[in-house]
Amino acid sequence: MVVKLRKGLLSNVWINIIIFHKELIYFLLLSLAVYSLYVLGHKWVDIPVLPVAMLGTALSILLGFRNGSAYDRWWEARKIWGGIINISRTFTTQIKSYVDDTQQVKNLVYRHLAYINTLRLALRGQNIDYHKELSAFIPIVEWENLQSMANISTQILNLQASEIKANVKNGHIDSEFKQYELMGSIKELFDLQGRAERIKKTPFPKYYELYINVFFFAFITLFPFSIVGNLDKMSQGLDYSMTWLIVPITLLVGFVFAAIDKSGSATEDPFENQMSDTPMTSICITIERDLRQMLGEKEIPAALVPDENGILM
């Protein structure tokens, strides 16, 4: 377990290096250029630190606001799918309690499993492969009528409502109150779906990213110019020059700001099948395991576990 964890951490280090390689090369070349010019006697490269510090403060405020808003979107997405887990269990319990026909219970529960998987694929913008994703849950006849629909998840819930109504008519559900309770669960699923679709279809304002990129590269470009003179002054009275520290300091400061920027960019879209994505595949398998066990089934899929990098899809 320790070896596996260390391998995962090492992989994450290399992933970060690959992600930031362009920025790190820029920081390195820039700081080396400023250092070389200063050492060669071009003292004009030394600029006042105050304007650069103010620019860095403005950049920090923008990054803080953008990353906070991005996390709110990510956390709302996770709460939505947590709600889907809860209502799935409630809906199945209601079906088992209210519907007298065993086959109808299974049909309704399995159609719900088809619903959560079509919603997952739609949010991620992935094509729905019936034979791979849905053939175990709904018959091909139903799928042929659904696949041409603009919003398949919505239509599956509509089918569920029609099926509940039919069960009331044929006596498998013996009261309209039970139908009302089941429709309340359908309504909650519609609400959760709508909230997820709102996040998916409302992109984070792009002008934030534009302004942050402009401020970031302006700040990191001016940063080594603003500290080279101060490092030289700190060297006075010493037997060696500290000016060379401009290179590691620029790399460190640039890496920190770049990491904060990229973490916000990765978090703001929680349904894009990325490393920071809401783990909808794992959640769907968790729901399937719970619901099929509630039906008394023994053969259930294994729970999804994180890969060696700690990523859970």
C-alpha positions as CSV (number, residue, x, y, z in Angstrom):
1,M,0.0,0.0,0.0
2,V,2.9,2.4,0.8
3,V,4.6,1.5,-2.4
4,K,1.4,2.1,-4.4
5,L,0.9,5.5,-2.7
6,R,4.4,6.6,-3.4
7,K,4.1,5.6,-7.0
8,G,0.9,7.6,-7.2
9,L,2.5,10.7,-5.7
10,L,5.5,10.3,-8.1
11,S,3.0,10.1,-11.0
12,N,1.3,13.3,-9.8
13,V,4.6,15.1,-9.7
14,W,5.3,14.2,-13.3
15,I,1.8,15.1,-14.3
16,N,2.3,18.6,-12.7
17,I,5.6,19.1,-14.5
18,I,4.0,18.2,-17.8
19,I,1.0,20.5,-17.2
20,F,3.3,23.5,-16.3
21,H,6.2,22.8,-18.7
22,K,5.5,25.7,-21.0
23,E,5.1,28.2,-18.1
24,L,8.2,26.9,-16.3
25,I,10.3,27.3,-19.5
26,Y,9.0,30.8,-19.8
27,F,9.8,31.6,-16.2
28,L,13.3,30.1,-16.5
29,L,14.2,31.9,-19.7
30,L,12.8,35.2,-18.5
31,S,14.7,35.2,-15.2
32,L,17.9,34.1,-16.8
33,A,17.6,36.9,-19.3
34,V,17.0,39.5,-16.6
35,Y,19.9,38.1,-14.5
36,S,22.3,38.2,-17.5
37,L,21.4,41.7,-18.5
38,Y,21.9,43.0,-14.9
39,V,25.2,41.2,-14.5
40,L,26.4,42.7,-17.8
41,G,25.8,46.1,-16.4
42,H,22.4,47.0,-17.8
43,K,21.0,48.5,-14.6
44,W,17.8,49.7,-16.4
45,V,16.3,46.3,-15.9
46,D,15.9,47.2,-12.2
47,I,12.4,48.7,-11.8
48,P,10.4,49.8,-8.7
49,V,8.8,46.9,-6.8
50,L,5.6,48.8,-5.7
51,P,3.7,48.8,-9.1
52,V,4.5,45.1,-9.5
53,A,3.3,44.3,-5.9
54,M,0.1,46.2,-6.6
55,L,-0.4,44.1,-9.8
56,G,0.2,40.9,-7.9
57,T,-2.4,42.0,-5.3
58,A,-5.0,42.6,-8.0
59,L,-4.1,39.2,-9.6
60,S,-4.5,37.5,-6.2
61,I,-8.0,39.0,-5.7
62,L,-9.1,37.9,-9.2
63,L,-7.7,34.4,-8.6
64,G,-9.3,34.2,-5.2
65,F,-12.7,35.2,-6.5
66,R,-12.6,33.0,-9.6
67,N,-11.4,29.9,-7.6
68,G,-14.0,30.4,-4.9
69,S,-16.8,30.7,-7.5
70,A,-15.4,27.6,-9.4
71,Y,-15.4,25.6,-6.2
72,D,-19.0,26.6,-5.5
73,R,-19.9,25.1,-8.9
74,W,-18.0,21.9,-8.2
75,W,-19.5,21.5,-4.7
76,E,-23.0,22.2,-6.0
77,A,-22.5,19.5,-8.6
78,R,-21.4,17.0,-5.9
79,K,-24.4,17.9,-3.8
80,I,-26.7,17.3,-6.8
81,W,-25.4,13.8,-7.3
82,G,-25.5,13.2,-3.5
83,G,-29.2,14.1,-3.8
84,I,-29.6,11.7,-6.7
85,I,-28.1,8.9,-4.5
86,N,-30.6,9.7,-1.7
87,I,-33.7,10.0,-3.9
88,S,-32.8,6.8,-5.8
89,R,-32.8,4.9,-2.5
90,T,-36.1,6.6,-1.5
91,F,-37.7,6.0,-4.8
92,T,-36.8,2.3,-4.8
93,T,-38.1,1.9,-1.3
94,Q,-41.4,3.5,-2.3
95,I,-41.7,1.3,-5.3
96,K,-41.1,-1.9,-3.3
97,S,-43.6,-0.7,-0.7
98,Y,-46.3,0.6,-3.0
99,V,-46.2,-1.7,-6.1
100,D,-47.7,-5.2,-5.7
101,D,-46.3,-6.8,-8.9
102,T,-42.7,-8.0,-8.6
103,Q,-42.0,-7.6,-12.3
104,Q,-43.3,-4.1,-12.3
105,V,-41.1,-3.3,-9.3
106,K,-38.0,-4.5,-11.2
107,N,-39.0,-2.7,-14.4
108,L,-39.3,0.6,-12.6
109,V,-36.1,0.2,-10.6
110,Y,-34.1,-0.9,-13.7
111,R,-35.5,2.0,-15.8
112,H,-34.3,4.3,-13.0
113,L,-30.8,2.8,-13.4
114,A,-31.0,3.6,-17.1
115,Y,-32.0,7.2,-16.2
116,I,-29.0,7.9,-14.0
117,N,-26.6,6.5,-16.6
118,T,-28.1,8.5,-19.5
119,L,-27.9,11.6,-17.3
120,R,-24.3,10.9,-16.5
121,L,-23.4,10.4,-20.2
122,A,-25.4,13.5,-21.3
123,L,-23.7,15.8,-18.7
124,R,-20.3,14.6,-19.9
125,G,-21.2,15.0,-23.5
126,Q,-20.6,11.3,-24.3
127,N,-22.4,9.2,-26.8
128,I,-24.8,6.7,-25.3
129,D,-23.9,3.1,-26.3
130,Y,-27.1,1.1,-25.7
131,H,-25.4,-2.3,-25.7
132,K,-22.6,-1.2,-23.3
133,E,-24.5,1.1,-21.0
134,L,-28.3,0.4,-21.0
135,S,-29.1,-3.0,-22.4
136,A,-29.2,-4.5,-18.9
137,F,-31.8,-1.9,-17.7
138,I,-34.3,-1.2,-20.5
139,P,-35.5,-3.3,-23.5
140,I,-34.4,-2.4,-27.0
141,V,-37.9,-1.5,-27.9
142,E,-38.0,1.3,-25.4
143,W,-34.5,2.5,-26.5
144,E,-35.5,2.7,-30.1
145,N,-38.3,5.1,-29.1
146,L,-35.9,7.1,-26.9
147,Q,-32.7,7.5,-28.9
148,S,-34.1,10.1,-31.2
149,M,-35.3,12.4,-28.3
150,A,-33.5,15.6,-27.6
151,N,-33.2,14.9,-23.8
152,I,-33.3,11.1,-23.2
153,S,-33.1,11.4,-19.4
154,T,-36.2,13.6,-19.4
155,Q,-38.1,11.1,-21.5
156,I,-37.2,8.2,-19.3
157,L,-38.6,10.1,-16.3
158,N,-41.7,10.7,-18.4
159,L,-41.9,6.9,-19.0
160,Q,-41.6,6.3,-15.3
161,A,-44.6,8.6,-14.6
162,S,-46.7,6.9,-17.3
163,E,-45.8,3.5,-15.8
164,I,-46.8,4.6,-12.4
165,K,-50.1,5.9,-13.7
166,A,-50.7,2.6,-15.5
167,N,-50.0,0.7,-12.3
168,V,-52.6,2.7,-10.5
169,K,-55.2,1.9,-13.2
170,N,-54.5,-1.8,-13.2
171,G,-54.5,-2.1,-9.4
172,H,-50.8,-2.8,-8.8
173,I,-50.8,0.5,-6.8
174,D,-53.9,0.6,-4.7
175,S,-54.2,4.3,-3.9
176,E,-53.7,7.7,-5.5
177,F,-51.9,8.8,-2.4
178,K,-49.1,6.3,-3.2
179,Q,-49.1,7.6,-6.7
180,Y,-48.7,11.2,-5.3
181,E,-45.7,10.1,-3.2
182,L,-44.0,8.4,-6.2
183,M,-44.6,11.5,-8.4
184,G,-43.0,13.6,-5.6
185,S,-39.8,11.5,-6.1
186,I,-40.1,12.0,-9.9
187,K,-40.4,15.7,-9.3
188,E,-37.3,15.8,-7.1
189,L,-35.4,13.9,-9.8
190,F,-36.4,16.6,-12.4
191,D,-35.3,19.3,-10.0
192,L,-31.9,17.7,-9.5
193,Q,-31.5,17.1,-13.2
194,G,-32.4,20.7,-14.0
195,R,-29.8,22.0,-11.5
196,A,-27.1,19.8,-13.1
197,E,-28.0,20.9,-16.6
198,R,-27.9,24.6,-15.4
199,I,-24.3,24.1,-14.4
200,K,-23.5,22.3,-17.6
201,K,-25.1,24.9,-19.9
202,T,-23.9,28.0,-18.0
203,P,-20.2,28.4,-18.6
204,F,-18.0,30.4,-16.3
205,P,-17.6,33.9,-17.7
206,K,-14.7,33.9,-20.1
207,Y,-13.6,37.4,-19.4
208,Y,-12.4,36.3,-15.9
209,E,-10.0,33.9,-17.6
210,L,-8.9,36.6,-20.1
211,Y,-8.2,39.2,-17.4
212,I,-6.5,36.7,-15.2
213,N,-4.2,35.5,-18.1
214,V,-3.3,39.1,-19.0
215,F,-2.6,40.1,-15.4
216,F,-0.7,36.9,-14.7
217,F,1.7,37.2,-17.6
218,A,2.1,40.9,-16.9
219,F,2.9,40.2,-13.3
220,I,5.3,37.3,-13.9
221,T,7.1,39.2,-16.7
222,L,7.7,42.2,-14.5
223,F,8.4,40.3,-11.3
224,P,12.1,39.4,-12.0
225,F,12.8,43.1,-13.0
226,S,11.4,44.2,-9.7
227,I,13.5,42.0,-7.4
228,V,16.9,41.9,-9.2
229,G,18.1,45.2,-7.8
230,N,16.9,44.3,-4.2
231,L,18.8,41.0,-4.4
232,D,21.9,42.9,-5.5
233,K,21.5,45.3,-2.5
234,M,21.2,42.3,-0.2
235,S,24.6,41.1,-1.5
236,Q,26.4,44.2,-0.2
237,G,28.9,43.4,2.5
238,L,28.9,39.7,1.4
239,D,31.7,37.8,-0.3
240,Y,29.2,36.5,-2.9
241,S,26.3,37.9,-5.0
242,M,22.8,36.8,-4.3
243,T,21.5,38.1,-7.6
244,W,21.4,34.5,-9.0
245,L,18.5,33.8,-6.6
246,I,16.3,35.6,-9.1
247,V,16.0,32.4,-11.1
248,P,14.6,30.0,-8.4
249,I,12.5,32.8,-6.8
250,T,10.9,33.6,-10.2
251,L,10.3,29.9,-10.9
252,L,8.7,29.4,-7.4
253,V,6.4,32.5,-7.5
254,G,5.4,31.8,-11.1
255,F,4.6,28.1,-10.4
256,V,2.5,29.0,-7.4
257,F,0.3,31.5,-9.3
258,A,0.1,29.2,-12.3
259,A,-1.0,26.3,-10.1
260,I,-3.7,28.4,-8.5
261,D,-4.9,29.6,-11.9
262,K,-5.0,26.0,-13.3
263,S,-6.7,24.6,-10.3
264,G,-9.6,27.1,-10.7
265,S,-9.8,26.4,-14.4
266,A,-10.1,22.6,-13.8
267,T,-12.7,23.0,-11.0
268,E,-15.1,25.4,-12.8
269,D,-16.5,22.7,-15.1
270,P,-17.4,19.6,-13.0
271,F,-19.0,17.6,-15.8
272,E,-16.2,17.5,-18.4
273,N,-14.7,14.0,-17.6
274,Q,-11.5,15.5,-16.2
275,M,-9.4,14.6,-13.1
276,S,-11.5,17.1,-11.1
277,D,-14.8,15.8,-12.5
278,T,-17.7,14.8,-10.2
279,P,-17.2,11.0,-10.0
280,M,-20.5,10.2,-11.7
281,T,-19.4,6.8,-12.9
282,S,-18.6,5.7,-9.4
283,I,-21.8,7.2,-8.1
284,C,-23.9,5.4,-10.7
285,I,-22.3,2.1,-9.8
286,T,-22.9,2.8,-6.1
287,I,-26.6,3.5,-6.8
288,E,-26.8,0.3,-8.9
289,R,-25.3,-1.8,-6.2
290,D,-27.7,-0.4,-3.6
291,L,-30.8,-0.7,-5.7
292,R,-30.1,-4.2,-6.9
293,Q,-29.4,-5.4,-3.4
294,M,-32.7,-3.8,-2.3
295,L,-34.3,-6.0,-5.0
296,G,-32.7,-9.1,-3.4
297,E,-30.2,-9.7,-6.2
298,K,-26.8,-11.3,-5.4
299,E,-24.8,-10.6,-8.5
300,I,-24.0,-6.9,-8.4
301,P,-21.1,-4.9,-10.0
302,A,-18.0,-4.3,-8.0
303,A,-17.5,-0.8,-6.5
304,L,-15.3,1.5,-8.5
305,V,-12.0,2.4,-6.7
306,P,-9.5,5.2,-7.4
307,D,-6.7,4.5,-9.8
308,E,-3.0,4.7,-8.8
309,N,-3.1,8.5,-9.1
310,G,-6.1,8.7,-6.7
311,I,-8.5,9.7,-9.4
312,L,-12.1,8.4,-9.2
313,M,-14.3,8.7,-12.3
